[in-house]
Each structure stands twice: as C-alpha cells, then as structure tokens.
Amino acid sequence: MSSKRSRATPTGMARRSDRPGPHAPTPATAGTIIASVVGNGLEWFDFIGYTLLAGSVARAFFPASGPNTALILTFAAFAVGFAARPVGGVLLGLYADRRGRRRALALMMGMMALGSLLVALTPGYDRLGLAAPILVVVARILQGLSVGAEFAGSATYLVEFAPPGRRMLYGSLQMCAQGVGILAASLVILALETALPADTMAAWGWRLPFAAGAVIGPVGLYMRRHLADSPEFAAARRDGRAERFGLKRLATALRAEFPALLCGLGLVAVGASISYLWQGYLAVYVVRELHLPHRDALVVAASAGILAICLYPVAGWLGDRIGAFRLSISAIAAFAVVTWPLYAWLTTAPTFGRLMMAELTATFFLVFIAGCHPGQLAMLFPVSLRTTGVALAYNTAVLLFGGLAPMTVSWLLATTGAPMVPAFYQIAVALLSLGLLALSGGAIRAANARTAAGSVAAHRPVGR
C-alpha cells in the first residue's frame, strides 16, 4: 500500500488537507497555526493601539468644544467599525463557507492592513478639515468588514484542523494571538513614549503603531496564500454541502440555528466587556478617573498580555478535559461575584500596585471565560454554516457589549461622575450572559456531542 508524503512550502505551511494525528504538532502544523492566528493578533494590535492612543487620535481628528466630547467622538468612530462587523461577518463568512477558508483568510488580512495604513497616513483635522474624521471612519469600516469574519474564519480553520480531543486547545491558540497583539501594542507604544519627546509623540509618533500594523499585514497575507483548506471543509466541498449553501438559504438556516446563536451571544458577551474595558478602555480610565500616569496603563496592559499568553493554552487544555461550557460558565459566575469588590478596592485608593493586581485578576477570569470560545463557537454550528454562524454570534456580542462599551462608559462617567460605572456595566453583562446560557441547554448539548463525535454530527444538513 502506497502512502503520499505531505508537502510543505518554504514557510512551513501544509499544502495537504490530511487531518493531523493526536501527536505533537509538526513544523508544517506550526506554520499553519501561525498563519491562521496572525490576523487576530493584528486585529488586537490595532484595537489596543487605537484605544491606548485614543487621546492622540481625538486631538488629531476630532477637535471639539471639550475633551469629553472629542473622546466620545473618537470612541464613536471606534464603534462604527464594530457596526460593520456583522455585515462583514455574513459576507466574508459566506465566502469562506462556499469558496474556502484559505481564500477568505487572505482577503481579510489585506483589508485589515489597508485600514491600518489609512489611519497612519490620513492628515489631521487642521489640514483636511471634516475629511479627516470621515477618512478615519472609512478606515474603521474597512477594518470592521474584515475583522467581522477574521475571528470566525481563523477560529474555524484551527478547530477543523485539530486532532480528536484537542479542539479547545487548538482554538485557544487563537486567543493567545490576542494576548500577543495586546502585548506587542503596549510595548511598542511604551517604547515610543520613552524614546520620543511628548510633543513629537503627539504630533506624529502616535501614527507609527498603525504604520507597523500595515507592514505586518502583507507578511500575513503571504503566509495565508500558502494555506490548504481544512479537512472538514474539503469533505464538505466534495459532497456539495459547501457549494449548495448560500444567501438564499441563510434566513432558513439561521432560524434553525437560533438557539446556537443565542448561546454564542451569551458566551462572548461578558468576555467582550472585560476585554474592551479592562484591556482597551484602561488607558483612558486610568488617566481620567484614577489620575495615574499613562505609562502605568501601558505597563499593566503589557503584563496582562503576558499572563493571557501563558494561561490561554491552559484554559484550552482544561476545556478539553472537564468540558468547555462548564469551565466558561463557572468563570463567568465567579467574575460576577468579584467585580464589585475589585473595582471598589481599586478606586478607593488607586496606586500602580493595585491597578496591576486588579488588571491581572480581571485577565485571569477573562482567560477561563474566553479561552475555549473558538472551539465552543465552532462546535455550535454545522460545517456548511460554521464560519457565518460563528461570525454572527461573535460580532453581535462584541458590537453590543464590547465595541459600544468604551463610548457608553465614557458617557456615563461624564454624566454621573461615578467611578464605579464600569463595575455596574460588567456585572449586568455577566448576569445577562448567565441568563442566556441557562436558556441554551439544547445548543450546549449539541455542541458537546459534535465535539465528542469528532465532527460527525457537524455534517448534518443545515436548516432541517
């Protein structure tokens, strides 16, 4: 009996769609993983850069009657990108489900890099007038369309390549990429603020992280062009399921998968609120409400990124062992309990040490809430709807509870002056998540069965 050797490109990415065995990843598998997650890392590099540099972005593009108004407009532009994400998730998700994960991943990377380049090169309001903020909004929309399917596309790709019993572990590597993006953005901005005078940083230095993101994009695009489609998608395409599914059946399919969408919304909501407030909005909150130096926020964000990178694989491994949904639900409940005392302890006497402990505590809970999200979300949906379903659930939750969070909290803080506003917001989201998950028992059981069956159950027809 003859056997074929797996071929690999010079970059180390597999060209075949053979499912890897339950052993340590080969160099080709490692290359596939890196190419899969690089886009999510770039997404978070750009996100953290935008939020950590929100003050500079506000001064450059959104001059207004007061700093609060400019800041709210800056986060409004930030939220516009999130509003585009569900649209991009559907369009690019359908493209990935019909034409292949590899092609979609390459397209997403190119769009994301173009958006970063536009932010880096657009002149300020003082030179372009109203055209400046409009161009920034266009850049955010372009990135939103791309990012709308980025998490879903790369998470689906990773999970479909995972050996039996390692879906959550492989999916957690997608979350590690977020930690890498957070760490890289924090360190780059910290280095720039250390090396450049304050007036230089305010004038043009803040643009450099966005330019760096635009440079990373072509590298990721090259890597992704050498990927092969996953074994599951290849099988779906051979028997026609990937080709038959399209826009005409989307409404019917989504009605059939509504419990899975509801479950995905509950899973992602609280993790999104933690990420976008504790890791994104942190710099604004630290300076404006806690009156600590901006540098403290950068150091703390970098430390949180390191912790997340180290712990996400642990969460994925644990999810494969004890059950991913059990792990996430327990972590959400625990976070709901500790959030109020954590914020109260921090705001009563804010110091760098307390800020560090509070941020690392929130990150610890985030890791065990969200570490299995890629695997959980992928297993909620059948292969022919997987990228689209994950994109809709993920982006809806991130838009409502993550993307709008900085703007909402900024407005509430400006209106009420109460420093505990973020705690109220996150407790409410955590309770909502628990309620949605309590209503999703059927979807959770189906996802667990699909995971245990090694995707046999994932091949059932859509919309029946």
Secondary structure, DSSP 8 states (H G I E B T S, - for coil): -------B-TT--B-S-----SSS--HHHHHHHHHHHHHHHHHHHHHHHHHHTHHHHHHHH---SSHHHHHHHHHHHHHHHHHHHHHHHHHHHHHHHHH-HHHHHHHHHHHHHHHHHHHHH---HHHHTTHHHHHHHHHHHHHHHHHHHHHHHHHHHHHHH--TT-HHHHHHHHHHHHHHHHHHHHHHHHHHHHHS-HHHHHHTGGGHHHHHHHHHHHHHHHHHTT----HHHHHHHHTTHHHH-SHHHHHHHHHHTHHHHHHHHHHHHHHHHHIIIIIITHHHHHHHTS---HHHHHHHHHHHHHHHHHHHHHHHHHHHHH-HHHHHHHHHHHHHHHHHHHHHHHHHS--HHHHHHHHHHHHHHHHHHHTTHHHHHHHTS-GGGHHHHHHHHHHHHHIIIIITHHHHHHHHHHHH--TTHHHHHHHHHHHHHHHHHHT-HHHHHHHHHHHHTTTSGGGS-TT-
